[in-house]
Amino acid sequence: MSTTPRAFAAVTLGVAAALTVSAAPASAAERFTPGAPGAGDPYFPDMGNGGYDVAHYDVGLKYDPATKGIRAVTKIKARATQNLSRFNLDFLGPLTISSLKVDGHKASFKRTGAQELVITPRKGLRKHRHFTVTVAYSGVPQPINDATLGTSGWIPTADGAVMVNQPFGAATVYPVNDHPTDKATYTFTLTAPKGHTTLSNGDLRGTSTKGGWTTTRWVMRHPMASELSMLAIGKYDVITGRTGDGVPNLTATDRAQGVTPEDAQKFHRQTAEIQDFQASLYGRYPFTSTGGIVVKGGFGYALETQGRPVYDLGRRPGAIPSGSLVAHELGHQWFGDSVTPERWADIWMNEGFATYSEWLYAEKFEGTPVQESFDAVYATPADDGLWKGVVSDPGRDHIFDGLVYDRGAMAVHVLRQTIGENAFYRLLREWPATYRYGNASTEDLVRFAERLSHKKLDAWADAWLYSEGKPSV
């Protein structure tokens, strides 16, 4: 995402166990136990859940501008990773559940804590078993507003809404295992009054209009972290085409933003040009379509939503994203979206490489050498707040601070100087290819760079990733 702070709140779920009682105690292999109510991330301990792995989300959502509310059905396909007596989903806010079924049968459920939806199926779910959860619900979703991290989740607009989720806003719109380590594929089927545009991640697979309502179906067929899913409902001008490399490109601008047709076309062309440039550096684009959506949502940041970043420029009427901002969010498609951190402490791998993508863009398109961009940031005095904190572990309230973005990019540049040009440009391609659609940690990156370059990188990592303060160069 861009460098503006944002905020979100965490959520937790729980339910009573349904265990079969027998005269003799069951063997360990036969015992059914509750799934964990969190994924174990120290920054957000209630975020995500344990005991199962989601394969696919199918979200059907109808938006009514008269009430500002939604009616939705989310179907989740998952696999048990333990013998489950019960399990949790993250689900937040005032939405009312009217029906909940597991494998087509009614299941008991309760909502606890900030966001926990605790589900007890009629029978325990054996390890490795595939199962489905279908939840029907309705209401007026509410955004998450956090004084430190900003606004996320479902954000109402003048004529619709936008959903942006980093780090955990998805649960304001659909029940979810809300942690980046449980990636899944997605289908969004979105219905709104005729004349409204409905947009999401992935590829448009159908449009139909009936009785004054228009429905679109969007498919993201590569694994996606829930924090990277997005929706936009409103009145947008949409441009479609392909990049020079042939990747389908869809850009849209909110009419409320007042973008001229000429600037809308410029944004479309710029997106295609920058993506193709980055593909020449980072390797094959990891998704089946690209683009970007300019919204007027009032939340004040851009976000690297998978395959189609969202840009909120509402404080600048008529504006489109700068080339540097587009380079940042598209750079994330390789660094952060396709390869996603295992834990939130590793977010510098997202933002450091995305900020470095800005520097590479400036060198290519604006004539500013990368070294000059590095020097400008490095000139920050040693007593400045930039040098406080540890890049590889910034703390929950600092995951969107400058030490993650700017010091992260500086760490990337010093790595380049340490391992040499050939090894560095190999790393830019081989790292996202090796971990494509998966998760990785800071330690994984250090080991990968050492193997690739045949150099010990302890001194670099200690100075630029694991220590506080301004390193010497």
C-alpha positions in Angstrom: 0.0 0.0 0.0 1.0 3.6 0.0 2.6 5.4 2.8 -0.5 6.9 4.5 -1.3 5.1 7.8 -4.5 3.1 8.1 -6.3 1.2 10.8 -8.3 -1.8 11.5 -9.5 -3.8 14.4 -9.2 -7.5 15.3 -11.8 -10.1 15.8 -12.3 -13.4 17.7 -14.8 -16.3 17.6 -15.8 -19.3 19.7 -18.3 -22.2 20.0 -19.3 -25.2 22.3 -17.8 -28.5 21.3 -19.9 -31.4 20.0 -18.1 -34.6 21.1 -19.4 -38.2 21.0 -19.3 -39.7 24.4 -18.4 -43.4 24.7 -17.9 -45.7 27.6 -14.2 -46.0 26.9 -12.1 -42.9 26.2 -11.4 -42.4 22.5 -7.9 -42.9 21.1 -5.9 -39.7 20.5 -6.4 -40.1 16.7 -10.2 -40.2 17.2 -10.5 -37.2 19.6 -12.2 -34.1 18.2 -11.0 -30.8 19.5 -11.8 -27.1 18.8 -9.8 -25.2 16.2 -7.7 -22.4 17.6 -9.4 -19.0 17.7 -6.4 -17.2 16.3 -3.6 -17.8 13.8 -0.8 -17.1 16.3 0.4 -13.8 14.8 1.9 -11.8 17.7 0.8 -8.5 16.2 -2.9 -9.6 15.8 -3.4 -12.6 18.1 -7.2 -12.8 17.4 -6.8 -12.6 13.7 -7.3 -15.8 11.7 -8.1 -19.2 13.1 -6.7 -22.7 13.3 -7.8 -26.3 12.5 -8.7 -25.8 8.8 -7.4 -24.5 5.5 -9.7 -22.5 3.2 -9.6 -23.4 -0.6 -12.2 -21.0 -2.0 -14.6 -18.2 -1.0 -17.8 -17.7 -3.1 -19.3 -14.3 -2.0 -22.7 -13.3 -3.4 -23.6 -9.8 -2.3 -26.5 -7.5 -3.2 -26.2 -3.8 -2.4 -29.3 -1.6 -1.9 -28.6 2.2 -2.0 -32.0 3.0 -0.5 -31.0 1.3 2.8 -27.2 1.4 2.4 -27.4 -2.3 3.3 -26.4 -5.6 1.9 -27.9 -9.1 1.6 -25.2 -11.7 1.1 -24.4 -15.4 1.1 -20.8 -16.6 1.5 -19.9 -20.2 0.7 -16.6 -21.4 2.0 -14.8 -24.5 0.8 -12.2 -25.8 3.3 -10.3 -28.8 4.5 -9.9 -29.8 8.2 -6.3 -29.9 9.3 -7.2 -31.7 12.6 -10.2 -33.6 14.0 -12.5 -30.6 14.5 -15.3 -30.5 17.1 -15.9 -26.8 16.3 -14.1 -24.0 14.5 -14.1 -20.2 14.2 -14.5 -17.7 11.4 -13.8 -14.0 11.7 -16.9 -11.9 11.2 -17.3 -8.4 12.5 -19.9 -5.7 13.0 -23.7 -5.5 13.0 -24.5 -7.9 10.2 -27.2 -10.4 11.2 -26.9 -14.1 10.3 -30.1 -15.7 9.1 -28.8 -19.1 8.2 -25.6 -21.1 8.7 -24.9 -24.6 7.4 -22.0 -27.0 7.3 -22.2 -29.4 4.4 -25.8 -28.5 3.8 -26.9 -29.1 7.4 -27.8 -26.5 10.0 -25.0 -25.9 12.4 -25.1 -24.2 15.8 -23.2 -20.9 16.1 -22.5 -18.0 18.4 -20.6 -14.7 18.1 -18.2 -13.8 20.8 -15.5 -11.2 21.4 -14.8 -8.6 18.8 -15.2 -10.7 15.7 -15.4 -14.4 16.5 -18.1 -16.6 14.8 -17.9 -20.0 16.5 -19.4 -22.8 14.6 -20.3 -26.3 15.9 -21.3 -28.8 13.2 -23.7 -31.6 13.8 -20.8 -34.1 13.7 -17.1 -33.6 14.2 -15.0 -33.0 11.0 -12.2 -35.5 10.6 -8.8 -34.4 9.7 -8.2 -34.0 5.9 -12.0 -33.9 5.3 -13.2 -31.3 2.8 -16.3 -29.4 4.0 -18.4 -26.4 3.1 -19.7 -23.6 5.2 -22.6 -21.5 3.9 -23.6 -18.3 5.7 -26.5 -16.1 4.8 -26.6 -12.6 6.4 -27.7 -9.0 5.9 -27.4 -5.5 7.4 -25.4 -2.3 7.0 -21.6 -3.1 7.2 -19.5 -0.7 9.2 -15.8 0.3 8.6 -13.0 -0.3 11.1 -11.6 2.9 12.4 -8.3 2.6 14.3 -6.5 5.7 15.6 -3.1 4.3 14.7 -3.7 2.2 11.5 -6.5 4.1 9.8 -9.8 3.0 8.2 -10.5 -0.3 6.5 -13.2 -2.8 5.6 -16.5 -1.7 4.2 -16.3 2.1 3.6 -19.5 3.8 2.4 -19.3 6.3 -0.4 -21.7 8.9 -1.8 -23.4 6.3 -4.2 -22.1 2.9 -3.0 -19.1 1.6 -1.1 -15.5 0.4 -1.3 -14.0 -2.6 0.5 -10.3 -2.3 1.4 -9.0 -4.7 4.0 -5.4 -4.3 5.1 -4.7 -5.6 7.6 -8.1 -7.2 8.6 -11.1 -5.4 7.3 -12.5 -8.3 5.2 -14.5 -9.6 8.2 -16.7 -6.5 8.0 -18.1 -7.8 4.8 -17.9 -11.6 4.7 -17.0 -14.5 7.2 -13.4 -15.3 6.7 -10.2 -17.0 8.0 -8.6 -13.6 8.1 -4.8 -14.1 8.1 -2.4 -13.9 5.2 -1.2 -17.4 5.7 -4.5 -18.9 4.6 -4.7 -17.8 1.0 -7.6 -18.9 -1.1 -9.2 -18.4 -4.5 -12.3 -16.2 -4.8 -15.5 -15.7 -6.7 -17.5 -12.4 -6.1 -21.0 -12.2 -7.5 -22.1 -8.6 -7.0 -25.6 -7.1 -7.6 -26.5 -3.4 -7.6 -29.2 -1.2 -9.3 -28.8 -0.8 -13.0 -26.5 2.2 -13.7 -24.2 1.3 -10.8 -20.8 -0.3 -11.5 -19.7 -3.3 -9.4 -15.9 -4.2 -9.4 -13.7 -6.7 -7.7 -10.4 -8.6 -8.0 -9.8 -10.9 -10.9 -11.5 -11.4 -14.2 -15.0 -10.5 -15.2 -16.8 -13.7 -16.1 -20.4 -12.5 -16.7 -22.8 -9.6 -16.6 -26.6 -9.7 -16.5 -29.4 -7.3 -15.9 -32.9 -8.3 -14.6 -35.7 -6.3 -13.0 -33.6 -3.1 -12.7 -30.6 -4.9 -11.1 -27.3 -5.7 -12.7 -25.1 -8.6 -11.6 -21.4 -9.1 -12.3 -19.3 -12.2 -11.5 -15.6 -11.8 -10.8 -13.1 -14.7 -10.4 -9.7 -14.5 -8.8 -8.2 -17.9 -9.6 -4.9 -17.5 -8.0 -4.5 -17.7 -4.2 -5.2 -14.4 -2.5 -4.8 -13.2 1.1 -8.1 -11.8 2.5 -6.4 -8.5 3.2 -6.0 -8.1 -0.6 -9.6 -8.7 -1.6 -11.6 -5.6 -2.8 -15.0 -4.4 -3.9 -16.1 -1.1 -5.4 -19.7 -0.2 -6.0 -20.8 3.1 -7.5 -20.8 5.0 -10.7 -17.5 4.5 -12.5 -16.1 5.1 -15.9 -14.4 1.8 -17.0 -11.6 1.4 -19.6 -10.5 -2.1 -20.8 -7.6 -3.2 -23.0 -4.3 -5.0 -22.8 -0.8 -4.1 -21.8 2.0 -4.4 -24.4 2.7 -7.8 -23.0 -0.9 -8.9 -23.7 -2.2 -8.9 -20.1 -5.9 -7.8 -19.8 -6.0 -4.3 -18.2 -9.1 -2.8 -16.6 -9.0 0.7 -15.0 -11.9 2.6 -13.6 -12.4 6.1 -12.2 -15.1 7.2 -9.8 -17.2 9.9 -11.5 -17.4 11.7 -8.2 -13.6 12.2 -8.4 -14.1 14.2 -11.6 -11.3 12.7 -13.7 -11.3 13.9 -17.3 -11.5 11.3 -20.1 -8.0 12.3 -21.2 -6.6 11.7 -17.7 -8.5 8.4 -17.4 -6.9 7.3 -20.6 -3.5 8.4 -19.3 -4.0 6.4 -16.1 -4.9 3.4 -18.2 -1.8 3.7 -20.4 0.5 4.4 -17.5 -0.7 1.3 -15.6 0.0 -0.9 -18.7 3.4 0.7 -19.3 4.7 0.4 -15.7 3.5 -3.1 -15.3 5.3 -4.3 -18.5 8.4 -2.5 -17.3 8.2 -4.3 -13.9 7.6 -7.6 -15.6 10.9 -7.1 -17.4 12.6 -6.9 -14.0 10.6 -9.1 -11.8 9.5 -11.9 -14.2 6.2 -13.0 -15.4 3.2 -11.0 -14.0 1.7 -13.4 -11.5 -2.0 -12.8 -12.2 -4.4 -13.1 -15.1 -5.4 -9.4 -15.3 -4.2 -6.0 -14.1 -5.5 -2.5 -13.7 -6.5 0.0 -11.0 -9.5 1.8 -9.5 -9.6 5.4 -8.6 -12.2 5.9 -5.8 -13.5 8.7 -3.8 -13.8 7.0 -0.4 -12.4 9.5 2.1 -9.9 7.0 3.6 -6.9 8.7 2.0 -4.5 5.9 0.9 -3.8 3.5 -2.0 -3.8 -0.2 -1.5 -2.2 -3.1 -3.5 -5.4 -5.1 -3.7 -4.6 -8.2 -5.8 -4.5 -7.7 -9.5 -6.2 -4.3 -9.3 -4.9 -1.7 -6.8 -7.3 0.9 -5.3 -6.3 4.6 -5.2 -8.2 7.0 -3.0 -7.3 10.5 -4.1 -10.5 12.2 -3.0 -8.7 15.2 -1.4 -7.4 16.1 -4.9 -10.4 16.5 -7.1 -9.8 15.4 -10.7 -6.5 13.7 -9.8 -5.2 10.4 -11.0 -2.3 8.5 -9.4 1.2 9.6 -10.0 3.5 7.3 -11.9 5.5 6.7 -8.7 2.4 5.6 -6.8 1.3 3.3 -9.6 4.8 1.8 -9.6 4.6 1.2 -5.8 1.2 -0.5 -5.9 2.0 -2.6 -9.0 5.4 -3.6 -7.6 3.4 -5.1 -4.7 1.8 -7.6 -7.1 5.1 -9.5 -7.0 6.2 -8.4 -3.5 3.4 -8.7 -1.1 0.5 -10.1 -3.1 2.0 -13.1 -4.9 4.7 -13.6 -2.2 3.0 -12.7 1.1 4.7 -12.4 4.5 4.2 -15.2 6.9 3.6 -12.7 9.8 2.9 -9.1 10.0 6.3 -8.3 11.4 7.7 -9.2 7.9 5.8 -6.4 6.2 9.0 -4.6 5.2 9.4 -7.2 2.5 6.2 -5.8 1.0 6.8 -2.1 1.5 10.6 -2.1 1.1 10.5 -3.7 -2.4 7.5 -1.6 -3.4 9.3 1.6 -2.4 12.3 0.3 -4.3 10.0 -0.1 -7.3 9.3 3.6 -7.0 13.1 4.3 -7.2 13.5 2.0 -10.2 10.6 3.8 -11.9 12.2 7.2 -11.2 15.4 6.0 -12.7 13.7 4.6 -15.8 11.0 7.3 -16.5 12.3 10.4 -14.7 16.1 10.2 -15.0 16.7 10.0 -11.2 19.3 7.4 -10.4 18.4 4.9 -7.7 21.5 5.9 -5.8 20.2 9.5 -5.7 16.9 8.3 -4.2 18.8 6.3 -1.6 21.1 9.2 -0.7 18.1 11.6 -0.2 16.6 9.3 2.4 19.9 8.4 4.0 20.6 12.1 4.6 17.9 12.0 7.3 19.6 12.9 10.6 20.5 10.0 12.9 18.3 11.4 15.6 15.2 11.5 13.4 12.3 9.1 14.2 13.0 7.3 10.9 15.9 5.4 12.6 13.9 4.3 15.6 12.5 0.8 15.7 13.6 -2.4 13.9 12.8 -2.9 10.2 12.1 -6.7 10.6 9.9 -6.2 13.7 8.4 -2.7 13.7 5.6 -3.4 16.2 1.9 -3.7 15.6 1.3 0.1 15.6 4.1 0.9 13.2 3.6 -1.5 10.3 2.8 1.4 8.0 5.6 3.7 9.3 8.6 5.1 7.4 11.0 2.6 8.9 9.1 -0.1 7.0 8.9 1.8 3.7 12.0 3.9 3.4 14.4 1.9 5.6 13.1 -1.2 3.9 14.0 0.2 0.4 17.4 1.3 1.7 18.0 -2.3 2.9 17.1 -3.6 -0.5 19.6 -1.1 -2.1 22.4 -2.0 0.3 21.7 -5.7 -0.5 22.2 -4.9 -4.1 25.5 -3.3 -3.4 26.6 -6.2 -1.3 25.8 -9.1 -3.6 26.4 -7.3 -6.9 24.3 -6.4 -9.9 24.0 -9.8 -11.5 23.0 -11.6 -8.3 20.6 -8.8 -7.4 18.7 -8.8 -10.7 18.6 -12.6 -10.5 17.0 -12.2 -7.0 14.4 -9.8 -8.3 13.2 -12.5 -10.6 13.9 -15.7 -8.8 12.6 -14.7 -5.4 9.0 -14.0 -6.6 9.2 -17.1 -8.9 10.3 -19.5 -6.1 7.7 -18.3 -3.6 4.9 -17.5 -6.0 1.4 -17.7 -4.5 2.9 -18.6 -1.1 4.2 -17.0 2.1 7.8 -16.2 3.2 9.6 -14.7 6.1 12.5 -12.3 6.5 14.7 -15.3 7.4 13.6 -17.0 4.2 14.7 -13.9 2.1 18.1 -13.7 3.9 18.8 -17.4 3.3 17.6 -17.2 -0.3 19.9 -14.2 -1.0 22.9 -16.0 0.6 22.3 -19.1 -1.5 21.9 -17.2 -4.7 24.9 -14.9 -4.2 27.2 -17.4 -2.4 27.9 -14.7 0.2 27.3 -14.5 4.0 24.9 -11.7 4.7 24.9 -11.6 8.5 26.4 -8.1 8.6 23.9 -6.7 6.1 20.9 -8.3 7.9 22.1 -7.3 11.4 22.7 -3.6 10.4 19.7 -3.0 8.1 17.0 -5.5 9.3 17.6 -6.6 12.9 19.0 -3.4 14.5 17.7 0.0 15.5 19.5 3.1 14.5 21.2 4.6 11.4 23.7 2.1 9.9 27.0 3.3 8.4 27.6 3.0 4.7 
